[in-house]
Amino acid sequence: MIRVVVERKIKEGKKAEVLDLIRQIRGSALGQPGYISGETLVGYEDPSLCMVISNWEEPEHWGAWKNSAQRKAIDSKVEPMPVDEPRITLLKHAELPYTKGYYRTFR
């Protein structure tokens, strides 16, 4: 599984419109192969910050969705509203150096 973080800084007065478009993008992603889940967050201290975190089975699933005509059509409406280009980061779980028979309890 991978996580995709899309971070945008939104121009003042455009937040509600951008969040509506992001909801459309996330709603459209529901039926895409490999899509698991997602959430939309806004900055607590910086209200211009908007971040979408989505979970995908494989990077290829995200890539197919990112490049799909359906996503691009909605995303093109978002493009003029952020302050700059979105920052997209793909993440995966860290492989921890556990050895056979070693278990650690976290409290």
C-alpha positions as CSV (number, residue, x, y, z in Angstrom):
1,M,0.0,0.0,0.0
2,I,1.1,3.5,-0.7
3,R,-0.1,6.9,0.5
4,V,-0.3,9.9,-1.8
5,V,-0.2,13.4,-0.2
6,V,-1.3,16.3,-2.4
7,E,-0.6,19.6,-0.7
8,R,-1.9,22.9,-2.0
9,K,-1.9,26.5,-0.8
10,I,-5.2,28.1,-1.7
11,K,-5.7,31.7,-2.6
12,E,-7.8,33.7,-0.2
13,G,-11.5,33.5,-0.9
14,K,-11.3,30.3,-3.0
15,K,-11.2,27.7,-0.2
16,A,-14.9,26.7,-0.3
17,E,-14.7,26.3,-4.1
18,V,-11.5,24.3,-4.0
19,L,-12.8,22.0,-1.3
20,D,-15.9,21.3,-3.3
21,L,-13.8,20.3,-6.4
22,I,-11.6,18.2,-4.2
23,R,-14.7,16.3,-2.9
24,Q,-15.6,15.7,-6.6
25,I,-12.2,14.3,-7.3
26,R,-12.2,12.1,-4.2
27,G,-15.8,10.9,-5.0
28,S,-14.7,10.0,-8.5
29,A,-11.7,8.1,-7.2
30,L,-14.0,5.7,-5.2
31,G,-14.5,3.5,-8.2
32,Q,-10.9,3.4,-9.4
33,P,-8.9,0.2,-9.4
34,G,-6.6,0.1,-6.4
35,Y,-8.2,3.0,-4.5
36,I,-8.5,2.2,-0.7
37,S,-9.5,5.4,1.1
38,G,-8.7,9.1,1.4
39,E,-9.2,12.2,3.6
40,T,-9.1,15.9,3.1
41,L,-7.4,18.1,5.7
42,V,-7.0,21.9,6.1
43,G,-4.4,23.8,8.0
44,Y,-5.1,24.5,11.7
45,E,-2.6,27.3,11.9
46,D,-2.5,28.1,8.2
47,P,-6.0,28.2,6.7
48,S,-4.7,28.4,3.2
49,L,-3.2,24.9,3.4
50,C,-5.2,22.1,1.9
51,M,-4.0,18.5,2.0
52,V,-5.5,15.3,0.5
53,I,-4.1,12.0,1.7
54,S,-5.2,8.9,-0.3
55,N,-4.3,5.3,0.1
56,W,-3.7,3.1,-3.0
57,E,-2.8,-0.6,-3.4
58,E,0.1,0.2,-5.8
59,P,1.8,3.2,-7.3
60,E,0.6,2.2,-10.7
61,H,-3.0,2.5,-9.5
62,W,-2.4,6.1,-8.4
63,G,-0.5,6.8,-11.6
64,A,-3.5,5.6,-13.7
65,W,-5.9,7.8,-11.7
66,K,-3.6,10.8,-11.7
67,N,-3.3,10.6,-15.5
68,S,-7.0,9.8,-16.2
69,A,-9.1,12.2,-18.3
70,Q,-11.8,12.1,-15.5
71,R,-9.4,13.4,-12.8
72,K,-7.7,15.9,-15.2
73,A,-11.1,17.4,-16.1
74,I,-11.9,18.2,-12.5
75,D,-8.3,19.1,-11.5
76,S,-8.1,21.6,-14.3
77,K,-10.8,23.6,-12.5
78,V,-8.7,23.6,-9.4
79,E,-5.5,24.7,-11.1
80,P,-6.2,28.5,-11.2
81,M,-7.1,28.7,-7.5
82,P,-3.9,27.6,-5.6
83,V,-1.1,30.0,-5.0
84,D,1.3,27.6,-6.7
85,E,1.6,24.1,-8.2
86,P,0.4,21.3,-5.9
87,R,3.1,19.3,-4.1
88,I,2.6,15.6,-4.6
89,T,4.4,13.0,-2.5
90,L,4.1,9.2,-2.6
91,L,4.9,7.4,0.6
92,K,5.2,3.8,1.7
93,H,5.6,2.1,5.1
94,A,9.1,1.9,6.4
95,E,10.6,-1.6,6.5
96,L,11.7,-2.0,10.1
97,P,14.7,-4.2,10.9
98,Y,12.9,-6.8,13.0
99,T,14.6,-10.1,13.3
100,K,12.9,-13.5,13.6
101,G,11.5,-14.0,17.1
102,Y,11.8,-10.4,18.0
103,Y,8.6,-8.6,19.1
104,R,8.3,-5.2,20.7
105,T,5.2,-4.0,22.5
106,F,4.5,-0.3,22.3
107,R,2.6,1.3,25.2
